[in-house]
Every structure is written in C-alpha cells, then in structure tokens.
Amino acid sequence: MDAATRAELIAQYRAGAAEVDAAIAEARALGPEALDRRPAPTEWSARQVVHHLADSETMSATRIRRLIADDDPVLIQGYDEPVWATRLHYDRPIEGSLELVRAVRAATADLLDSMTEADWARRGTHSESGPYSADDWLEIYAAHCHDHANQIRSAARVDGR
C-alpha cells in the first residue's frame, strides 16, 4: 500500500468514533426508543451495534498490536457475534461502550501514526482468513465504525421517521 492511501485510511480510522457519536446523537434525537428499534427480529438495534463495536474494536486493537509486537502471530479466530450479544447483555446502557470505542480508536490511531515501514511490513496469520498484514488490518478497520454508524442510523429510523 502506498503512503498516501495509508494516510487516508488512517484518517478515516481516526474519524470513526466521531462518526459513531454523530449517528448516536441522530438516533437519540428521534426519541429514547430509537436506540432499541430493530429493523427485523434478527437484526440489531442501534444499542446492540454500539456494544458490538466496543467488542470488535477491542479485538481489532489486540490484532494490530500482535501484528507489530509478536513474530509471526496467529491471530485469534472470529467470535460468534449473536452469542456475544446475548451473553454480554447488549441491552445494557451504551455510555461505557461508546467511551471504549473512543479510547481504543484514539490509542490505536496514535499507534498507527507512529508505525515505521518495518512495522507495516510485519505479517501474521488470521485463523479464519489466512495470511494477514497490518495493511490488511487497516483496510478492514478504517471503515468499520463508519459502516456501523450507517447501520445505527438505519436501525433508529426503521419506523420511517
């Protein structure tokens, strides 16, 4: 990946938590019930998406750190998101999870800014997707919060308001 593309993706990554905050503010403006609207019985509410983001962002932060710090790491498998949503009580208040997303994103963005070309060249293996690099990680997670912010907006407006 060239330096300009990487810089754009890092900027997108850094802006992700603010995008989630904006989506939550929009959802809250629709009324207190908006956080719990579900587009369909099997789809997540805005509240559940926020908790998913907190869990996913902490997992992703561990992955990039292992890629940089460990030699040839095997990165942990994915996780059963619906099971986590149930067992980790995704119906709870969202403030702590929002704070976690903000903190993890800020700390990881600072790490990304300090990475050298040697750091970016490091590789590992993802237990589900195979060979995995820091650039692969960045391509996946740069848009992650933005994608879920759109999901939050959609879920909150499910009744057409």
MARGU-424832 format. One record per residue (C-alpha): residue number from 0; x, y, z. Coordinates in nm, 4 decimals. Each point is the difference from the previous one (the first is absolute). Layout:
{NUM,{X,Y,Z}};
...
***
This chain:
{0,{0.0000,0.0000,0.0000}};
{1,{0.1383,0.3426,-0.0853}};
{2,{0.0489,0.2676,0.2648}};
{3,{-0.2809,0.2264,-0.1268}};
{4,{-0.2584,-0.2782,0.0103}};
{5,{0.1181,-0.1055,0.3429}};
{6,{-0.0261,0.3597,0.1281}};
{7,{-0.3565,0.0285,-0.1339}};
{8,{-0.0996,-0.3256,0.1677}};
{9,{0.1582,0.1052,0.3290}};
{10,{-0.1933,0.3286,-0.0134}};
{11,{-0.3203,-0.1947,-0.0674}};
{12,{0.0823,-0.2337,0.2878}};
{13,{0.0639,0.2948,0.2331}};
{14,{-0.3374,0.1573,-0.0937}};
{15,{-0.1970,-0.3191,0.0633}};
{16,{-0.0949,0.0593,0.3632}};
{17,{-0.1268,0.3502,-0.0788}};
{18,{-0.2161,-0.1471,-0.2748}};
{19,{-0.1524,-0.2440,0.2485}};
{20,{-0.0579,0.2850,0.2458}};
{21,{-0.1782,0.1975,-0.2732}};
{22,{-0.2189,-0.2980,-0.0878}};
{23,{-0.0937,-0.0516,0.3647}};
{24,{-0.0853,0.3689,0.0360}};
{25,{-0.2273,-0.0288,-0.3042}};
{26,{-0.1638,-0.3112,0.1444}};
{27,{-0.0538,0.1640,0.3385}};
{28,{-0.1608,0.3001,-0.1704}};
{29,{-0.2714,-0.2380,-0.1219}};
{30,{-0.0972,-0.0820,0.3584}};
{31,{0.1168,-0.2375,0.2730}};
{32,{-0.1576,-0.3021,-0.1696}};
{33,{0.2082,0.0467,-0.3162}};
{34,{0.3050,-0.1742,0.1484}};
{35,{-0.1992,-0.3199,0.0380}};
{36,{-0.1785,-0.0155,-0.3349}};
{37,{0.0861,-0.3067,-0.2034}};
{38,{-0.0453,-0.0025,-0.3777}};
{39,{-0.0910,-0.3692,0.0206}};
{40,{-0.0078,-0.2602,0.2774}};
{41,{0.3437,-0.1330,-0.0969}};
{42,{0.1607,0.3422,-0.0522}};
{43,{0.1646,0.2100,0.2669}};
{44,{-0.1224,0.3200,0.1591}};
{45,{0.2219,0.3082,0.0215}};
{46,{0.0721,-0.0922,0.3640}};
{47,{0.1149,-0.3476,-0.0976}};
{48,{0.2184,0.1382,-0.2792}};
{49,{0.1804,0.2258,0.2482}};
{50,{0.0795,-0.2933,0.2268}};
{51,{0.1148,-0.2037,-0.2995}};
{52,{0.2315,0.2852,-0.0972}};
{53,{0.1542,0.0090,0.3468}};
{54,{0.0691,-0.3723,-0.0128}};
{55,{0.1202,0.0009,-0.3590}};
{56,{0.2227,0.3037,0.0439}};
{57,{0.1728,-0.1512,0.3018}};
{58,{0.0583,-0.3211,-0.1951}};
{59,{0.1372,0.1947,-0.2965}};
{60,{0.2282,0.2078,0.2229}};
{61,{0.1490,-0.3218,0.1351}};
{62,{0.0505,-0.1330,-0.3517}};
{63,{0.1997,0.3005,-0.1245}};
{64,{0.2116,0.0000,0.3137}};
{65,{0.0782,-0.3688,-0.0406}};
{66,{0.0895,0.0552,-0.3653}};
{67,{0.2524,0.2640,0.1011}};
{68,{0.1387,-0.1507,0.3198}};
{69,{-0.0081,-0.3768,-0.0536}};
{70,{0.1981,-0.1993,-0.2545}};
{71,{-0.2280,-0.1851,-0.2428}};
{72,{-0.3063,0.0209,0.2246}};
{73,{-0.3036,-0.2168,-0.0492}};
{74,{-0.2872,0.2385,0.0557}};
{75,{-0.2996,-0.1312,0.1826}};
{76,{-0.3018,-0.1195,-0.1846}};
{77,{-0.3122,0.2024,-0.0352}};
{78,{-0.2737,-0.0329,0.2550}};
{79,{-0.3666,-0.0905,-0.0029}};
{80,{-0.1516,0.3482,-0.0062}};
{81,{-0.3608,-0.1020,0.0816}};
{82,{0.1208,-0.2021,0.2989}};
{83,{0.2086,0.2920,0.1219}};
{84,{-0.3003,0.2316,-0.0405}};
{85,{-0.2037,-0.2249,0.2291}};
{86,{0.2611,-0.1021,0.2531}};
{87,{0.1561,0.3456,0.0268}};
{88,{-0.3379,0.1643,0.0525}};
{89,{-0.0141,0.2322,-0.2989}};
{90,{-0.3186,0.1482,0.1491}};
{91,{0.2019,0.1900,0.2617}};
{92,{0.0757,0.3768,-0.0053}};
{93,{0.2369,0.1064,-0.2786}};
{94,{0.2110,0.2753,0.1601}};
{95,{0.2830,-0.2285,0.1102}};
{96,{0.0150,-0.1677,-0.3402}};
{97,{0.0053,0.3374,-0.1783}};
{98,{0.2869,0.1114,0.2235}};
{99,{0.1839,-0.3231,-0.0725}};
{100,{-0.0355,0.0462,-0.3766}};
{101,{0.1305,0.3582,0.0298}};
{102,{0.2957,-0.1016,0.2171}};
{103,{0.1010,-0.3039,-0.2038}};
{104,{-0.0246,0.1947,-0.3253}};
{105,{0.2037,0.2929,0.1348}};
{106,{0.2753,-0.2197,0.1453}};
{107,{0.0195,-0.2193,-0.3079}};
{108,{-0.0002,0.2982,-0.2388}};
{109,{0.2971,0.1420,0.1915}};
{110,{0.1721,-0.3370,-0.0362}};
{111,{-0.0714,-0.0057,-0.3742}};
{112,{0.1503,0.3481,-0.0356}};
{113,{0.3217,-0.1167,0.1652}};
{114,{0.0464,-0.3192,-0.2023}};
{115,{0.3096,-0.0356,-0.2158}};
{116,{0.0174,-0.1678,-0.3395}};
{117,{0.1482,-0.3025,0.1781}};
{118,{-0.3077,-0.0094,0.2264}};
{119,{-0.2326,0.0191,-0.3008}};
{120,{0.1902,-0.2865,-0.1664}};
{121,{-0.0609,-0.2409,0.2884}};
{122,{-0.2355,-0.2903,-0.0599}};
{123,{-0.1871,-0.2655,0.1852}};
{124,{-0.2711,-0.2548,-0.0660}};
{125,{-0.3654,0.0477,0.0771}};
{126,{-0.1479,-0.3309,0.1100}};
{127,{-0.3005,0.0453,-0.2330}};
{128,{0.1296,0.2035,-0.2947}};
{129,{0.3630,-0.1069,-0.0296}};
{130,{0.2964,0.2344,-0.0631}};
{131,{-0.0647,0.3367,0.1617}};
{132,{0.1995,0.3224,-0.0041}};
{133,{-0.0251,0.3369,0.1715}};
{134,{-0.1196,0.1460,-0.3315}};
{135,{-0.2714,-0.2687,-0.0182}};
{136,{-0.1036,0.0955,0.3511}};
{137,{-0.0169,0.3690,-0.0896}};
{138,{-0.2075,-0.0639,-0.3128}};
{139,{-0.2544,-0.1909,0.2094}};
{140,{-0.0225,0.2258,0.3026}};
{141,{0.0289,0.3460,-0.1576}};
{142,{-0.3669,-0.0167,-0.1042}};
{143,{-0.1290,-0.2230,0.2792}};
{144,{-0.1432,0.2753,0.2210}};
{145,{-0.1349,0.1883,-0.3017}};
{146,{-0.1810,-0.3087,-0.1250}};
{147,{-0.1541,-0.0602,0.3410}};
{148,{-0.0905,0.3686,0.0394}};
{149,{-0.2113,-0.0413,-0.3128}};
{150,{-0.1533,-0.3128,0.1524}};
{151,{-0.0821,0.1987,0.3165}};
{152,{-0.1711,0.2702,-0.2042}};
{153,{-0.1991,-0.2549,-0.1953}};
{154,{-0.1122,-0.1933,0.3069}};
{155,{-0.1066,0.3148,0.1865}};
{156,{-0.2137,0.1119,-0.2945}};
{157,{-0.1628,-0.3360,-0.0662}};
{158,{-0.3478,0.1389,0.0611}};
{159,{0.0444,0.2530,-0.2810}};
{160,{0.0550,0.3164,0.2039}};
***
